[in-house]
Amino acid sequence: MKKTAYLLGILIISASLLTACGNNSKTISNKNETSTHYVSGVTKKVDDTQKATDDAGQAKLLAIKNINLTKNIKGTTFKFKDAKILEIKTNNKSQRDTDEKNFGVTLPDTYYEFALYYDLTNNNKTALQINTPELILPNKVQVQPNQGSMDSLVGETIQAGAKKEGMVGAIVEKTDVSKISKFKYVTSNMSSDDDSININATTFELNK
């Protein structure tokens, strides 16, 4: 996705997203192309469907959960909003290209995506570098950007007192539709340029 070239178009379902790739190291700024099957306001309730385009498959919302969870850690505030699982049906590779680049995996004609929307606020007095948020799936497998997951804020810098909207996603199994409350979010390591602030990766359970 571009602009982040990672998945800025993907803040779809509830905003406009972006994507990224990497791991919890210090400087990562691989951005992707915009995915067109995420459009603001489209999939809001189960069975809502977005039609396929030349470069994106048909997207159907299979599950949605309002998280409404706030977590604070060392001067940063995570506000988790909605979690969704989508079924994506494609007819050709061009409709899968963007997701394959964002998630770093080869995809079949029909696949399933988990998407979690959140706000990140930096309450510190200095800017923070965001590295690579990850997800722990219901089967306990931890996935990182470009290896089965993606995050719109990878490589971003969040200024002091600023808030950014983010989205983290993963390729999942159809059976995970009934397990939408069992996903866990792993924050990235975050640090200031002068290393006066260092925030270690922390796991948040989304069902609390």
Secondary structure, DSSP 8 states (H G I E B T S, - for coil): --SSTTTGGG-TTTS-----B--SSS---B-----TT--TTS--STT-EE--BTTB-EEEEEEEEEEEEEEEETTEEEEEEEEEEEEEE-SSGGGTHHHHHHHTS---SEEEEEEEEEEEEE-SSS-EEE---EEE-TTS-EE-BTTTEEETTTT-EE-TT-EEEEEEEEEE-GGGGGGGGG-EEE---EE-TTSS-EE---EEETT-
